Amino acid sequence: MRLLDKPLERMSKEDALRLLDGNICRICVSDDPLEIVRMLGFACDRLSMLAQSRMLELKNESEENKNDD
C-alpha cells in the first residue's frame, strides 16, 4: 500500500477506482488461483489507499472548519 501525505486528486481517485474495478472483474472470471490471490491483494491495497485519502480529506475539512471559527 502506498502511504499518502495528502488526499488523492480527482483524476488519481478515478484511476484507482477503474483499477479496482478491473481487479474485481479479474477475480470474478479468473481460473487461476494465484491470479485471484494477486488481484485480491491489489484490490485491498487500492481500497485502503482510497479510504486513507478520504480520511485525510475529512481531517483537512475539519481543520479548516476549526480555523474558520
Backbone bond lengths (Angstrom), bond angles and torsions (degrees), N, CA, C in turn:
res aa  C-N    CA-C-N  psi(-1)  N-CA   C-N-CA  omega(-1)  CA-C   N-CA-C  phi
1 M - - - 1.448 - - 1.521 109.13 -
2 R 1.297 115.10 139.23 1.464 121.14 176.82 1.520 108.53 -87.42
3 L 1.322 117.31 125.08 1.458 120.45 177.81 1.520 108.93 -83.20
4 L 1.307 115.78 137.64 1.457 121.15 -175.36 1.519 110.74 -105.55
5 D 1.323 116.03 141.67 1.462 119.74 173.78 1.525 110.76 -102.30
6 K 1.341 115.96 -9.57 1.465 121.26 175.15 1.522 108.09 -151.41
7 P 1.317 117.79 159.70 1.468 120.07 -179.73 1.531 111.47 -61.49
8 L 1.318 115.22 153.16 1.458 120.41 176.93 1.524 110.17 -68.90
9 E 1.313 115.67 148.00 1.454 120.27 174.11 1.528 108.35 -77.61
10 R 1.320 116.31 165.04 1.459 121.74 -174.74 1.529 112.38 -55.15
11 M 1.322 117.83 -46.49 1.465 120.68 -178.69 1.525 111.78 -65.69
12 S 1.314 117.16 -37.84 1.465 120.60 178.00 1.519 110.90 -65.56
13 K 1.343 115.93 -38.49 1.473 119.70 176.63 1.520 111.09 -64.04
14 E 1.315 115.61 -44.11 1.462 119.64 179.96 1.522 111.02 -63.12
15 D 1.325 117.42 -40.68 1.466 121.36 176.98 1.527 110.79 -61.64
16 A 1.328 116.44 -45.39 1.474 120.58 -179.83 1.525 110.57 -63.09
17 L 1.328 117.00 -39.00 1.463 120.14 178.67 1.531 111.65 -65.88
18 R 1.334 116.97 -40.38 1.471 120.00 177.48 1.525 110.83 -64.31
19 L 1.338 116.33 -42.89 1.460 119.87 178.64 1.529 111.12 -65.22
20 L 1.326 116.84 -39.65 1.461 121.14 176.81 1.522 110.48 -61.26
21 D 1.323 116.79 -42.76 1.461 121.09 177.28 1.527 110.22 -60.64
22 G 1.322 116.63 -41.72 1.464 120.36 177.42 1.515 112.29 -63.36
23 N 1.337 117.04 -40.07 1.468 120.34 176.69 1.522 111.00 -60.84
24 I 1.309 115.95 -44.14 1.475 120.53 -179.36 1.529 110.13 -64.39
25 C 1.327 116.53 -42.48 1.470 119.93 178.90 1.528 111.06 -61.81
26 R 1.326 117.11 -43.39 1.463 119.72 179.40 1.531 110.96 -64.38
27 I 1.317 117.49 -38.10 1.469 120.55 177.33 1.530 109.51 -59.94
28 C 1.319 116.08 -40.54 1.471 120.71 -175.44 1.523 113.42 -72.26
29 V 1.335 118.80 -27.19 1.463 119.89 -173.99 1.525 114.35 -111.70
30 S 1.323 117.66 -11.30 1.461 120.14 -174.14 1.524 112.09 -72.07
31 D 1.328 114.72 143.45 1.470 121.85 173.65 1.525 111.44 -102.29
32 D 1.333 116.30 0.58 1.464 122.20 -176.24 1.532 109.64 -103.79
33 P 1.342 117.37 111.99 1.467 119.53 -179.57 1.530 113.36 -56.23
34 L 1.328 118.09 -36.35 1.458 120.88 -179.85 1.533 110.77 -66.10
35 E 1.330 116.70 -40.74 1.459 119.60 177.55 1.525 110.70 -64.31
36 I 1.309 117.26 -39.33 1.467 120.91 179.13 1.527 110.22 -60.88
37 V 1.325 116.55 -44.38 1.471 120.58 179.49 1.525 110.47 -64.83
38 R 1.327 117.00 -42.23 1.475 120.20 178.20 1.521 111.34 -61.75
39 M 1.332 116.21 -46.79 1.460 120.30 -179.00 1.528 110.90 -63.63
40 L 1.311 117.07 -36.22 1.460 120.87 176.47 1.522 110.40 -62.92
41 G 1.318 116.90 -43.29 1.463 120.66 178.06 1.516 112.02 -62.23
42 F 1.341 116.45 -46.03 1.466 119.63 177.85 1.520 111.14 -62.74
43 A 1.331 116.92 -41.42 1.466 120.89 -179.47 1.527 110.72 -63.69
44 C 1.309 117.23 -42.68 1.477 120.51 178.83 1.520 110.59 -63.09
45 D 1.333 117.07 -41.85 1.467 120.59 178.48 1.522 111.12 -61.77
46 R 1.320 116.25 -45.57 1.469 119.49 -179.28 1.524 111.61 -65.96
47 L 1.313 116.41 -40.99 1.463 120.19 179.21 1.525 110.58 -64.58
48 S 1.309 117.58 -40.69 1.468 121.42 176.95 1.520 111.02 -63.29
49 M 1.324 116.45 -40.36 1.457 120.65 179.25 1.530 111.09 -64.88
50 L 1.338 117.05 -42.09 1.458 120.59 177.66 1.530 111.41 -64.86
51 A 1.326 116.81 -40.59 1.466 120.61 178.64 1.527 110.60 -65.49
52 Q 1.329 116.73 -42.24 1.467 119.84 178.96 1.527 110.40 -63.78
53 S 1.317 116.83 -40.41 1.462 120.49 178.60 1.526 110.58 -61.10
54 R 1.312 116.60 -43.86 1.469 120.18 179.95 1.522 110.83 -64.58
55 M 1.328 117.42 -40.69 1.463 120.17 178.48 1.528 111.10 -63.29
56 L 1.337 117.30 -38.19 1.459 120.47 176.69 1.529 110.75 -65.44
57 E 1.339 117.13 -38.72 1.464 120.44 176.23 1.528 110.65 -60.08
58 L 1.314 115.90 -46.60 1.465 119.90 -179.34 1.518 111.44 -63.57
59 K 1.331 116.26 -40.10 1.467 120.46 178.48 1.518 110.58 -62.66
60 N 1.339 116.24 -44.77 1.461 120.39 179.47 1.524 111.28 -63.71
61 E 1.327 117.13 -41.13 1.462 120.96 177.87 1.519 111.23 -62.83
62 S 1.321 116.33 -40.89 1.460 121.21 179.69 1.533 110.49 -64.45
63 E 1.334 115.93 -42.55 1.465 119.88 179.28 1.534 110.93 -66.25
64 E 1.311 117.49 -38.00 1.467 121.23 177.76 1.526 110.99 -64.82
65 N 1.344 116.37 -39.80 1.471 119.87 178.78 1.521 111.55 -66.23
66 K 1.333 117.07 -36.25 1.470 120.67 177.90 1.523 110.76 -66.09
67 N 1.329 116.20 -38.17 1.456 120.94 -179.21 1.527 111.60 -71.11
68 D 1.329 117.13 -27.30 1.460 121.04 179.07 1.518 112.22 -74.51
69 D 1.315 117.32 -23.26 1.475 120.80 -176.81 1.489 113.32 -77.76
